[in-house]
Amino acid sequence: MKRKAPPDPRAQAKRAALNALKRARREAARTGVELSEWEGEFLGSVEERVNTYGRAFGDPEKGAPGQALSALQHRKLKEISAKAKGEKKPMVRRSFGRKPRETDD
């Protein structure tokens, strides 16, 4: 029995990134969440670069060698996906002061 050649990790990363970008857009359209101009432009430019170059970042120090998105691009994509799903948590601001003491009753 002949075995298939192992899948190319770069091609897998490219496919996964493109699918994640499409999923984020589709989810936003389905739920009716309007993405900001910047978020739409971000998704489009990242998708274009992944299609053209196989990855969306030029500096090899910004991401792992086999990945299609840098760490920051991946984080932004997760934030956009969470916004599209309606899971966005409100930002909680804390001061730099001391934390309140916990009391044992």
N, C-alpha and C positions, 0 to 999 in steps of 0.2 A: 504494500500500500504506500503510495506516494504521499508525502506530507506537503502541505502548503508552506510557502515561505512565510516567515514571521512578518506580521504587519509592520509597515514603516511607522515609527513613532511620530515623526514630523507630520506625516499625512493624517494620522489620527488626531493630533493636536489641532491641525488646521480645520479638520471636519468638526471637531468638538467646539472650537471657537466660533465657527460660522453658524453652527446649530444654536449655540447659546445666544448669539446676536439676533438670530431670527426669532427665537423663542421670546426674547425680551420685547421685541417690536410687536409680535403677534399678541402677547399677553396684554400689552398696553392698549392695543387697538380693541381687543375683545372686552376689556373691563371699562373702556372709555376714559382711561387716564390719559391726560394730555402731557406728553413729554415736552420739556422746554426746548427752545431752539438749540441750545448747546448740547443737550442730550441726544437729540436727533442727529445733529452734525457729528457728534462723537461716534455714534453707532455706525453711521454711514462711512466715515473716514477709516474707522478700524476695519470694517468689512472690506473696504476697497484695498487696504494695505495687506490684509490677510490673503485676499484673492490674488493680488499681484506678486507679493514677495513670500508668501507662506507664513509670515508672522508680521505682527503689527508694531514692532519696535526695532530700531537699528542698533542700539548700543547693547552688546551682549551681556553687560554687567547689570542690566535692568531686568533680566528675566532668565529663567533656566534655559539651557541649550535646546531642549526638545519641546519647549512650549511656544504657543503662537501669540500669547498675550503676556505683557509684562505684569508684574505684581500689582502695580497701581491701576493698570487697565482692567485687570481681573476684578479688583475691588470696586471700581466704578461700575463695571458691568453688573456686579452683584447688587449694588445700590439701586441702579436703574431697574433691575428685575424686581427687587423688593418694592419699589415705588409702583411699578406696574401691577403687582399683585395686591397692592394695598396694605402691605406689611410694614410700611415705613413707621419707625418709632420716633416719637418726638425727641428732639435733642434736649438733654438735661444739662443745664449749666451749673457748675459748682464753683464756689469760690476757693481760693487757696488757703483759707483759714482752717482752723482745727475742726475735726469732725466732732459731732455731738457725742457725749459719753453714753454708753449703753448702761441702763440701770437694771439691776437685778431685783425684782420684787418678790 
